[in-house]
């Protein structure tokens, strides 16, 4: 078994650290953290599914294809850090690059046994989502054994540019929900974050409508962004639109992605995934029994 000679966070992730009290070789009769010896079959597998907002497209991660990564992109990294109470992944994949005040990060003291796989594709529409959700989620099941499977879906912001109506977006999201359930996943929809080149509210109505039709939970990212201190534009990057050539804001900043992770956790994952016990189990008596 790998020795536990790494640092453990006790405050804000990436800022405060202490040395663990474990890490002596088993043969010497050490204490071993109980959650370390848990097998993969005990964990919850989370598949992020959507477009560039899901991928985590920004200056730190320019790849437009998640391809099931478990180590790249702000949504992957921040959710993993939050759920595992783990240190930030080291540069160049570290996210965020700046420490932000986060009461939700700081208040969470419990570790949940999870793995997060990212299946975002930049620029994709809900029609693309229908065509690939079954294969992507099936691949996640092949790659990662778990006791439960959840898919977090944020889709629809690109439908407007492709001429997809809100009623079709609603229908397509329902199809994704049904496909996810057929593969044994619990689907959860997230509302779309605001953007300054159009009113996204009609498509968020489609998101809420699809969730109501299918009886699934909705996590409200839009409202969290709108109520952000300093305004929602402060947590979106300014960039040149690939369709109009004008300066717009629609991809989140690192802080914006942190707020998305917080919202997934606070409004759904905190209660949906049971925390692990942080007990330390002495095993020396077991080793000496014979």
C-alpha positions in Angstrom: 0.0 0.0 0.0 1.2 3.5 -0.8 2.5 5.4 2.2 0.5 8.4 3.2 3.4 10.9 3.4 1.5 13.8 1.7 -0.1 16.9 3.1 -3.7 17.2 4.2 -5.8 20.4 4.0 -7.3 21.7 7.2 -8.6 25.1 6.0 -9.0 26.7 2.6 -7.9 24.4 -0.1 -4.4 25.2 -1.3 -3.6 27.5 1.6 -3.4 25.7 5.0 -1.7 22.3 5.5 -0.6 20.0 8.3 1.4 16.8 8.2 -0.7 13.6 8.7 -0.2 11.4 11.7 0.0 8.3 9.5 2.5 7.0 7.0 4.6 4.4 8.9 5.0 1.1 7.0 2.3 -1.5 7.7 4.8 -4.0 8.8 5.7 -1.7 11.7 2.1 -1.7 12.9 1.1 1.7 11.8 -2.4 3.4 11.9 -4.0 3.5 8.5 -6.8 5.9 7.5 -9.9 3.9 6.8 -10.9 5.7 3.7 -7.6 5.0 2.0 -8.2 1.2 1.9 -11.7 1.6 0.4 -11.9 0.0 -3.0 -13.1 1.7 -6.2 -16.5 -0.1 -6.0 -17.4 2.1 -3.0 -17.1 5.4 -4.7 -19.5 7.7 -6.6 -18.6 8.4 -10.2 -19.6 11.9 -11.5 -19.7 12.6 -15.3 -19.7 16.3 -16.3 -21.6 16.7 -19.5 -22.0 19.8 -21.6 -20.3 22.4 -23.8 -17.3 24.7 -23.2 -18.6 25.8 -19.8 -18.4 22.2 -18.7 -15.0 21.7 -20.2 -13.6 24.7 -18.4 -12.5 26.6 -21.4 -10.3 29.6 -20.3 -6.8 30.9 -20.4 -5.5 28.0 -18.3 -7.2 25.2 -20.2 -7.7 26.0 -23.9 -8.6 22.4 -24.9 -12.2 22.3 -26.2 -12.6 18.6 -25.6 -12.8 17.1 -22.1 -12.6 13.5 -23.5 -13.4 12.1 -20.1 -10.4 13.7 -18.3 -10.2 13.4 -14.5 -7.3 15.8 -14.1 -7.8 18.8 -16.4 -10.1 21.8 -16.6 -11.4 24.0 -13.8 -14.8 22.2 -13.3 -13.0 18.9 -13.0 -10.3 20.1 -10.7 -12.4 22.3 -8.4 -15.2 19.7 -7.9 -12.6 17.0 -7.2 -10.8 19.2 -4.7 -14.0 20.2 -3.0 -15.4 16.7 -2.7 -12.2 15.0 -1.8 -10.9 17.8 0.5 -7.7 17.5 -1.5 -4.8 19.8 -2.3 -5.0 21.5 -5.7 -3.6 19.6 -8.6 -0.1 21.0 -9.3 0.6 23.4 -12.2 0.2 23.5 -15.1 -3.3 22.1 -14.5 -3.9 23.8 -11.2 -7.1 25.8 -11.0 -7.7 28.4 -9.8 -4.4 30.1 -10.1 -5.5 32.6 -7.4 -7.0 31.8 -4.0 -10.5 33.2 -3.6 -12.6 33.5 -0.5 -15.1 30.6 -0.5 -17.2 30.0 2.5 -18.5 26.8 1.0 -15.0 25.4 0.4 -13.9 26.4 3.8 -17.0 25.1 5.6 -16.8 21.6 4.0 -14.8 19.4 6.3 -16.0 16.0 5.0 -14.4 13.9 2.3 -16.6 12.1 -0.2 -15.2 9.1 -2.2 -15.7 10.3 -5.8 -14.0 10.5 -9.2 -15.0 13.3 -11.6 -14.8 12.7 -15.4 -15.3 15.7 -17.8 -17.1 15.2 -21.1 -17.6 18.8 -22.2 -17.1 19.8 -25.8 -16.7 23.4 -26.7 -19.3 24.9 -29.1 -21.6 21.9 -29.0 -25.4 22.0 -29.0 -28.0 19.8 -27.3 -28.3 17.9 -30.6 -24.7 17.0 -30.2 -25.4 16.0 -26.6 -28.1 13.6 -27.7 -25.8 11.9 -30.2 -22.9 11.3 -27.8 -24.3 11.0 -24.2 -24.8 7.3 -24.3 -21.4 6.5 -25.6 -19.6 9.0 -23.3 -21.4 7.8 -20.2 -20.9 4.2 -21.1 -17.2 4.9 -21.5 -17.1 6.4 -18.1 -18.6 3.3 -16.6 -16.0 1.2 -18.4 -13.1 3.4 -17.1 -14.3 4.0 -13.6 -15.9 1.4 -11.3 -18.3 2.8 -8.7 -21.3 2.1 -6.5 -23.3 5.0 -8.0 -23.2 7.2 -11.1 -24.3 10.8 -11.5 -24.2 13.0 -14.5 -24.2 16.8 -14.2 -25.6 18.4 -17.4 -25.3 22.0 -18.4 -26.4 22.3 -22.0 -28.2 24.8 -24.3 -26.2 28.0 -24.5 -25.1 27.3 -28.0 -28.5 26.3 -29.3 -29.4 29.9 -30.2 -26.5 30.4 -32.6 -27.5 27.1 -34.3 -31.1 28.1 -34.7 -32.4 25.5 -32.3 -35.6 26.6 -30.7 -36.2 26.5 -26.9 -38.9 23.9 -27.4 -36.4 21.7 -29.2 -33.8 22.4 -26.5 -36.3 21.2 -23.9 -37.0 18.0 -25.9 -33.3 17.3 -26.4 -32.6 17.7 -22.7 -35.4 15.2 -21.9 -33.8 12.8 -24.4 -30.4 13.1 -22.6 -32.1 12.6 -19.2 -33.7 9.4 -20.5 -30.5 8.1 -22.0 -28.6 8.7 -18.8 -31.2 6.9 -16.7 -31.1 4.0 -19.1 -27.4 3.6 -18.3 -27.9 3.7 -14.6 -27.0 7.3 -14.0 -28.8 9.9 -11.9 -29.1 13.0 -14.2 -29.0 16.5 -12.8 -29.6 19.6 -14.9 -27.8 22.9 -14.3 -29.1 26.3 -15.5 -27.0 28.2 -18.0 -24.8 31.0 -16.8 -25.5 34.5 -18.1 -23.8 36.1 -21.1 -23.8 39.7 -22.3 -24.5 39.0 -26.0 -28.0 37.7 -25.5 -30.7 37.0 -22.9 -30.3 33.4 -21.9 -33.5 33.3 -19.8 -35.7 31.6 -22.5 -33.2 28.7 -22.7 -33.1 28.4 -18.9 -36.9 28.1 -19.0 -36.3 25.1 -21.3 -33.8 23.7 -18.8 -36.3 24.0 -16.0 -39.1 22.7 -18.1 -37.2 19.6 -19.1 -36.3 18.9 -15.5 -39.9 19.3 -14.4 -41.1 17.0 -17.2 -38.6 14.2 -16.2 -38.6 14.8 -12.4 -34.9 15.5 -12.0 -33.1 18.1 -9.8 -32.1 21.5 -11.1 -29.0 23.3 -9.8 -29.4 27.1 -10.4 -26.1 28.5 -11.5 -27.8 31.4 -13.3 -29.1 32.9 -10.0 -25.8 32.4 -8.2 -24.1 34.4 -10.9 -26.7 37.1 -11.0 -26.5 37.5 -7.3 -22.7 37.6 -7.2 -21.2 40.6 -5.4 -19.7 42.9 -8.0 -22.1 41.6 -10.7 -22.1 38.6 -13.0 -19.9 40.3 -15.6 -17.0 40.4 -13.1 -16.8 36.5 -13.1 -17.0 36.2 -16.9 -14.0 36.6 -19.3 -14.0 39.2 -22.0 -13.2 37.7 -25.3 -13.8 38.0 -29.0 -17.0 36.2 -30.2 -16.2 33.6 -32.9 -19.6 34.4 -34.6 -19.8 38.2 -34.5 -16.2 39.3 -33.9 -17.3 41.6 -31.1 -16.1 41.6 -27.5 -18.4 39.6 -25.3 -18.5 37.9 -21.9 -19.7 34.3 -21.7 -17.0 31.9 -20.5 -16.5 32.0 -16.7 -13.2 33.2 -15.1 -11.4 30.9 -12.7 -13.5 32.4 -10.0 -16.7 31.9 -12.0 -15.8 28.2 -12.4 -15.3 28.0 -8.6 -18.8 29.4 -8.1 -20.1 26.7 -10.5 -18.4 24.0 -8.5 -19.7 25.5 -5.2 -23.3 25.5 -6.6 -23.2 21.9 -7.8 -21.9 21.0 -4.4 -24.1 23.2 -2.2 -27.4 22.6 -4.1 -27.1 18.9 -4.9 -23.9 16.9 -4.2 -23.5 17.7 -0.5 -26.7 15.9 0.3 -26.7 13.3 -2.6 -23.3 11.8 -1.7 -22.7 10.5 1.8 -19.4 11.6 3.4 -16.8 9.0 4.4 -16.0 8.4 8.0 -12.6 9.9 8.9 -11.9 7.3 11.5 -8.3 6.0 11.9 -8.3 2.2 12.3 -5.6 0.5 14.3 -4.5 -2.7 12.5 -1.5 -3.8 14.6 -3.7 -6.2 16.7 -4.9 -7.8 13.5 -1.4 -8.3 12.3 -0.3 -9.9 15.6 -3.3 -12.3 15.9 -1.5 -15.2 14.2 
